[in-house]
Structure formats: structure tokens, C-alpha cells
């Protein structure tokens, strides 16, 4: 049984690379595997249109999909451990609302894609900065952070509503609405740098220190009795998870439910021990977003919003998770 589970896990880690290759090959413009490999390795016999499509469009988009999925899954795992609640994700701290306001503000001023991304990232970090400031002034307890997150989220949601109200209905408002639905259609090498940089730093740090995530599930008194600097650990985990969410949302728009559902799927496969759970969550998150993004751009003649697809599978998934949690507590019929 143990060998069978180990083989399953190793197979799971091979799924994201296979799906990434599939994402590069699949699309409304069919590309043969040999042509795709030739384009990646600089074969001059490959047609220019194929080389441009593979290198400039599909490869960066597939990388972005894998990073966004892994980032959101990792952040959801951290937040659920941090708040001792299996039904929370990044939205509880107002990061998504701050990012949405920043992007909408830039789009209302007809800014380019790169400025939209940086504005979204800046306001996402501002949102978490406000939450941390309130928490630092009032003891940084879980309850204080949750209340601060709800207030900050409400603030930026109201400001987003104002920006949409005053935006040009013929130009800026449709762009804002489409961005809020989530999509990776605008990802190119030029705006992929922040996502790759933050992912390359934050994800390895979380993976290396994943055993310490188990300490976040302890209450403050238990952690102090063990000599664990629980407040510093919370701040570091919160910062890394928030950076992952902020840079992902600034790249893809609002892609919900991944940070809530994927950690539960990983937990059902390997249990709640974070040394095994976090790597599995990363692999599952990357796989899910790669699949959904491929479906989004190939299922119909017009590209589907990625956030719509995640919501379609997220709501039934959330009901399954909620029933599972209630059953463990003895509250489900």
C-alpha cells in the first residue's frame, strides 16, 4: 500500500510537465510535435509563424499557467494553516480586491499591459500592508488579521465600484470587466518577469521550510512553550503567500477557487502533514490551471475567461469540501 501511494505521488509530479507540453502543442492552430521541438531549439527549417506562435505566445502562457496554479495552491495551503480554517483562501486578506482595484485604475487611464500589471501588484501589496499594520497595532492575532482583511477587502471593493462607475463605458469598462473575469491571453515574455521572479524565490522557500507550516496549526501558547517564534513565523509565511497571490493576480486577473479547493485535494491524497501535502498541492495547482487554460483557449472560437472555468468547477468542489468538513465535525446528515 505504501509503495502504491509512493508510485502514485511520483506519477503526480510528472503530470505538470506533460500538461505543459500539451499546452504548447494544443491550440486552434495545430502544431506537430516535431515542429514545436524545432521551434524551441532554433531549427531554421520551422516556419516563422510556427516559431513565433510557440516561442512568443504558447511557451510563456504555459509557464504563466503553471506558476499561477502552483502559487495559488501554495498560498491557499499557507492561509488555511495560518488561520486554522480549511475554508479560507487569499481573498480573506483583501489581496485580490486590492489587485483588482489597481488593475481597474490603470485600465481606466488606458494604461498598457505592463503598467496594469505593476499597478495591480502595487495595490495588492498595499492591501496586505494595511492588514499587517492593523494586526501589528492590535496584537497580530488570527481574529484581528481576519477582521482587518475583511475591512480592507470591503474598502477596495467599494473603490473598485467607483472606478467602474466613472470608467469610459465604450472602452475602459469592458477592459476592466474582462480583466476581472481572469485570463492569461495577454501574457508574453515582456510581462512574465515579476511572476517568474517571485515564484522562483517564494515557492522554494516554502518547500524547504514546509515542515514549519505544521507549527502554524498550533495555538500561541503551545508554540511558545516549545520555544517557537510563532509571530515571526506567521509574518514570514504571510508575506511569502501574499507575494505569490499578488503577483499571480496581477498577471492573470481574478482566478478564484484554486487556493481553496486544491489544498483539500492534496490533503485527501496524502494527509494534513505539510511536508507531503505542500508539494502535492503545488503539482495539483499547476496541473489544474494548465488544463483549464488549455480548455479556455481551445474549447470555442472565442476564448473563455479563465475565472469563469475555475468558478464552474470551484462551486461544486467547495460544496464537497464543506460537506467533508461538516462530516468530520459530526454536523452533516
C-alpha positions as CSV (number, residue, x, y, z in Angstrom):
1,X,0.0,0.0,0.0
2,X,2.8,2.4,0.9
3,X,4.7,1.6,-2.4
4,X,1.5,2.1,-4.4
5,X,0.9,5.5,-2.8
6,X,4.6,6.5,-3.4
7,X,4.3,5.5,-7.1
8,X,1.1,7.5,-7.4
9,X,2.8,10.6,-5.9
10,X,5.8,10.3,-8.2
11,X,3.4,9.9,-11.1
12,X,1.6,13.0,-10.0
13,X,4.8,15.1,-10.1
14,X,5.2,14.1,-13.7
15,X,1.8,15.3,-14.7
16,X,2.5,19.1,-14.8
17,X,5.5,18.8,-17.3
18,X,3.3,16.5,-19.5
19,X,0.4,19.0,-19.4
20,X,2.8,21.9,-20.1
21,X,4.0,20.1,-23.3
22,X,0.4,19.5,-24.2
23,X,-0.4,23.2,-23.7
24,X,2.4,24.2,-26.0
25,X,1.2,21.8,-28.7
26,X,-2.6,22.3,-28.5
27,X,-4.5,25.2,-29.9
28,X,-6.7,26.5,-32.7
29,X,-3.6,26.5,-34.9
30,X,-2.4,22.8,-34.9
31,X,1.4,22.3,-34.5
32,X,3.1,19.0,-34.9
33,X,5.4,17.9,-32.0
34,X,8.5,17.9,-34.3
35,X,7.7,21.4,-35.4
36,X,7.2,22.6,-31.8
37,X,10.5,21.0,-30.7
38,X,12.3,22.6,-33.7
39,X,10.9,26.0,-32.8
40,X,12.1,25.6,-29.2
41,X,15.6,24.6,-30.2
42,X,16.0,27.1,-33.0
43,X,15.5,24.9,-36.1
44,X,15.6,27.3,-39.0
45,X,13.5,25.0,-41.2
46,X,10.5,25.6,-39.0
47,X,8.1,28.2,-40.5
48,X,8.3,31.6,-38.9
49,X,4.6,31.6,-38.0
50,X,5.1,28.4,-36.0
51,X,8.2,29.6,-34.3
52,X,6.6,32.9,-33.3
53,X,3.4,31.1,-32.0
54,X,5.4,28.6,-30.0
55,X,8.1,30.8,-28.6
56,X,6.4,34.1,-28.1
57,X,2.8,33.0,-27.2
58,X,2.3,29.4,-26.1
59,X,5.5,28.9,-24.1
60,X,5.2,32.0,-21.9
61,X,1.5,31.4,-21.5
62,X,2.0,27.8,-20.4
63,X,4.7,28.9,-17.9
64,X,2.4,31.5,-16.5
65,X,-0.5,29.0,-16.1
66,X,1.8,26.6,-14.2
67,X,3.2,29.3,-12.0
68,X,-0.2,30.8,-11.2
69,X,-1.7,27.4,-10.4
70,X,1.2,26.5,-8.1
71,X,1.3,29.9,-6.5
72,X,-2.4,30.0,-5.7
73,X,-2.3,26.4,-4.3
74,X,0.7,27.2,-2.1
75,X,-0.9,30.4,-0.8
76,X,-4.1,28.6,0.0
77,X,-2.2,25.9,1.9
78,X,-0.4,28.5,3.9
79,X,-3.6,30.6,4.7
80,X,-5.5,27.5,5.8
81,X,-2.7,26.6,8.2
82,X,-2.3,30.2,9.3
83,X,-5.9,30.8,10.1
84,X,-6.7,27.3,11.4
85,X,-9.6,27.1,9.0
86,X,-9.9,24.8,6.0
87,X,-12.5,27.1,4.3
88,X,-10.3,30.2,3.7
89,X,-8.1,31.4,0.9
90,X,-6.3,34.6,-0.2
91,X,-9.5,36.6,-0.6
92,X,-9.8,36.7,3.2
93,X,-6.9,39.3,3.4
94,X,-8.1,41.6,0.7
95,X,-5.2,40.9,-1.6
96,X,-7.5,40.1,-4.6
97,X,-9.6,43.2,-4.0
98,X,-6.5,45.4,-3.9
99,X,-5.1,43.9,-7.0
100,X,-8.4,44.3,-8.8
101,X,-8.6,47.9,-7.9
102,X,-5.1,48.6,-9.0
103,X,-5.7,47.0,-12.4
104,X,-9.0,48.8,-12.9
105,X,-7.4,52.1,-12.0
106,X,-4.7,51.6,-14.6
107,X,-7.2,50.4,-17.3
108,X,-9.4,53.4,-16.6
109,X,-6.4,55.5,-17.6
110,X,-5.9,53.4,-20.8
111,X,-2.5,52.2,-19.5
112,X,-0.6,49.4,-21.3
113,X,-0.5,45.8,-20.1
114,X,2.8,46.2,-18.2
115,X,1.6,49.2,-16.3
116,X,-1.7,47.4,-15.5
117,X,0.3,44.5,-14.1
118,X,2.5,46.7,-11.9
119,X,-0.4,48.8,-10.7
120,X,-2.3,45.6,-9.7
121,X,0.8,44.3,-7.9
122,X,1.4,47.6,-6.0
123,X,-2.2,47.8,-4.7
124,X,-2.2,44.1,-3.8
125,X,0.9,44.7,-1.6
126,X,-0.7,47.9,-0.3
127,X,-3.8,45.9,0.8
128,X,-1.7,43.4,2.7
129,X,0.4,46.2,4.1
130,X,-2.8,47.7,5.6
131,X,-3.8,44.4,7.1
132,X,-0.4,43.8,8.6
133,X,-0.3,47.4,10.0
134,X,-3.7,46.9,11.7
135,X,-2.6,43.5,13.0
136,X,0.7,44.8,14.3
137,X,-1.1,47.6,16.2
138,X,-3.6,45.2,17.8
139,X,-1.6,42.1,18.6
140,X,-1.4,40.3,15.3
141,X,-3.9,37.6,16.4
142,X,-5.7,35.5,13.9
143,X,-9.0,37.2,14.7
144,X,-7.5,40.7,14.2
145,X,-6.0,39.7,10.8
146,X,-9.3,38.3,9.6
147,X,-11.2,41.4,10.6
148,X,-8.6,43.6,9.1
149,X,-8.7,41.6,5.9
150,X,-12.5,41.9,5.6
151,X,-12.4,45.6,6.2
152,X,-9.6,46.2,3.6
153,X,-11.4,44.0,1.1
154,X,-14.6,45.9,1.6
155,X,-12.7,49.2,1.1
156,X,-11.0,48.2,-2.1
157,X,-14.2,46.6,-3.4
158,X,-16.0,49.9,-2.9
159,X,-13.2,51.8,-4.6
160,X,-13.3,49.4,-7.5
161,X,-17.1,50.0,-7.8
162,X,-16.4,53.8,-8.1
163,X,-13.7,53.2,-10.8
164,X,-16.1,51.1,-12.8
165,X,-18.8,53.8,-12.4
166,X,-16.7,56.6,-13.8
167,X,-14.8,54.5,-16.4
168,X,-15.5,55.0,-20.1
169,X,-18.3,52.6,-21.0
170,X,-17.1,52.2,-24.6
171,X,-13.5,51.4,-23.9
172,X,-12.2,51.1,-20.3
173,X,-15.3,49.4,-18.7
174,X,-15.2,46.4,-21.0
175,X,-11.5,46.0,-20.4
176,X,-12.0,46.2,-16.6
177,X,-14.8,43.6,-16.8
178,X,-12.8,41.2,-18.9
179,X,-9.7,41.5,-16.6
180,X,-11.8,40.8,-13.5
181,X,-13.0,37.6,-15.2
182,X,-9.4,36.3,-15.3
183,X,-7.4,35.4,-18.4
184,X,-3.8,34.6,-19.5
185,X,-4.3,35.7,-23.1
186,X,-2.1,38.8,-22.7
187,X,0.9,37.0,-21.2
188,X,4.1,37.5,-23.1
189,X,7.8,37.3,-22.2
190,X,7.8,41.0,-21.6
191,X,5.4,40.9,-18.6
192,X,6.3,37.5,-17.3
193,X,9.3,38.6,-15.3
194,X,7.7,39.5,-12.0
195,X,5.7,36.3,-11.9
196,X,8.8,34.1,-12.6
197,X,11.0,36.0,-10.2
198,X,8.6,35.9,-7.2
199,X,7.7,32.2,-7.9
200,X,11.3,31.2,-8.2
201,X,12.1,32.7,-4.8
202,X,8.9,32.2,-2.7
203,X,8.0,28.6,-3.8
204,X,11.4,27.1,-3.0
205,X,11.4,28.9,0.4
206,X,8.0,27.4,1.3
207,X,9.0,24.0,0.1
208,X,12.3,24.0,2.0
209,X,10.6,25.2,5.2
210,X,7.3,23.3,4.7
211,X,7.7,21.3,7.9
212,X,7.4,24.6,9.8
213,X,3.9,25.1,8.4
214,X,2.8,22.4,10.8
215,X,3.7,24.8,13.6
216,X,1.3,27.3,12.3
217,X,-1.5,25.0,13.3
218,X,-0.5,25.3,17.0
219,X,-2.0,27.9,19.2
220,X,0.2,30.7,20.5
221,X,0.6,29.2,24.0
222,X,1.7,25.7,22.6
223,X,4.2,27.3,20.2
224,X,5.7,29.4,22.9
225,X,6.1,26.5,25.2
226,X,8.1,24.7,22.5
227,X,10.3,27.8,22.0
228,X,8.9,28.5,18.5
229,X,9.0,32.2,17.4
230,X,5.4,31.8,16.2
231,X,4.8,35.5,15.5
232,X,7.9,35.8,13.2
233,X,6.9,32.5,11.5
234,X,3.4,33.9,10.9
235,X,4.8,37.1,9.4
236,X,7.2,35.3,7.0
237,X,4.6,32.8,5.9
238,X,2.0,35.5,5.4
239,X,4.5,37.6,3.4
240,X,5.5,34.8,1.1
241,X,1.9,33.6,0.5
242,X,0.8,37.2,-0.1
243,X,3.6,37.9,-2.6
244,X,2.6,34.7,-4.5
245,X,-1.1,35.8,-4.7
246,X,-0.3,39.4,-5.6
247,X,2.0,38.6,-8.5
248,X,-0.4,35.8,-9.8
249,X,-3.5,38.1,-9.7
250,X,-1.6,40.9,-11.3
251,X,-0.7,38.5,-14.2
252,X,-3.9,36.5,-14.7
253,X,-6.7,38.6,-13.1
254,X,-9.1,37.1,-10.6
255,X,-8.8,33.3,-10.8
256,X,-10.8,32.0,-7.8
257,X,-11.2,28.7,-6.0
258,X,-7.8,27.3,-6.8
259,X,-6.4,28.3,-3.4
260,X,-9.4,26.8,-1.6
261,X,-10.1,23.5,-3.4
262,X,-6.6,22.3,-4.4
263,X,-5.2,22.1,-0.8
264,X,-8.1,19.9,0.2
265,X,-7.5,17.6,-2.8
266,X,-3.8,17.3,-1.7
267,X,-4.9,16.7,1.9
268,X,-7.2,13.9,0.8
269,X,-4.3,12.2,-1.1
270,X,-1.5,12.4,1.4
271,X,-3.0,13.7,4.7
272,X,-2.6,17.0,6.5
273,X,1.2,16.8,7.2
274,X,2.6,19.7,5.2
275,X,5.9,18.0,4.3
276,X,4.0,15.8,1.9
277,X,0.9,18.0,1.4
278,X,2.6,21.2,0.0
279,X,4.5,19.6,-2.9
280,X,1.4,17.7,-3.9
281,X,-0.7,20.9,-3.7
282,X,1.9,22.6,-6.0
283,X,1.7,19.8,-8.6
284,X,-2.1,19.7,-8.5
285,X,-2.5,23.5,-8.7
286,X,-0.2,23.8,-11.7
287,X,-2.0,20.8,-13.4
288,X,-5.5,22.3,-12.9
289,X,-4.7,25.7,-14.2
290,X,-2.8,24.3,-17.2
291,X,-5.8,22.1,-18.1
292,X,-8.3,24.9,-17.6
293,X,-6.3,27.4,-19.6
294,X,-5.9,25.0,-22.4
295,X,-9.6,24.4,-22.4
296,X,-10.3,28.2,-22.2
297,X,-8.4,28.9,-25.5
298,X,-9.4,25.8,-27.5
299,X,-12.9,24.8,-26.5
300,X,-14.7,27.6,-28.6
301,X,-13.8,30.0,-31.3
302,X,-13.8,32.8,-28.8
303,X,-11.5,32.4,-25.7
304,X,-13.3,31.7,-22.5
305,X,-12.4,33.6,-19.3
306,X,-10.3,31.5,-17.1
307,X,-12.0,32.7,-13.9
308,X,-15.4,31.5,-15.3
309,X,-14.0,28.0,-15.7
310,X,-12.4,27.9,-12.2
311,X,-15.7,29.1,-10.8
312,X,-17.6,26.4,-12.6
313,X,-15.6,23.7,-11.0
314,X,-15.0,25.6,-7.8
315,X,-18.5,25.9,-6.6
316,X,-19.3,22.1,-6.7
317,X,-15.8,21.5,-5.3
318,X,-16.5,23.9,-2.4
319,X,-19.8,22.1,-1.6
320,X,-17.9,18.8,-1.5
321,X,-15.2,20.3,0.8
322,X,-17.9,21.9,3.1
323,X,-19.7,18.6,3.4
324,X,-16.5,16.8,4.2
325,X,-15.6,19.4,6.9
326,X,-19.1,19.2,8.5
327,X,-19.0,15.4,8.4
328,X,-15.7,15.4,10.3
329,X,-17.3,17.7,12.9
330,X,-20.4,15.5,13.1
331,X,-22.7,18.2,11.8
332,X,-23.6,16.7,8.4
333,X,-26.6,14.5,7.9
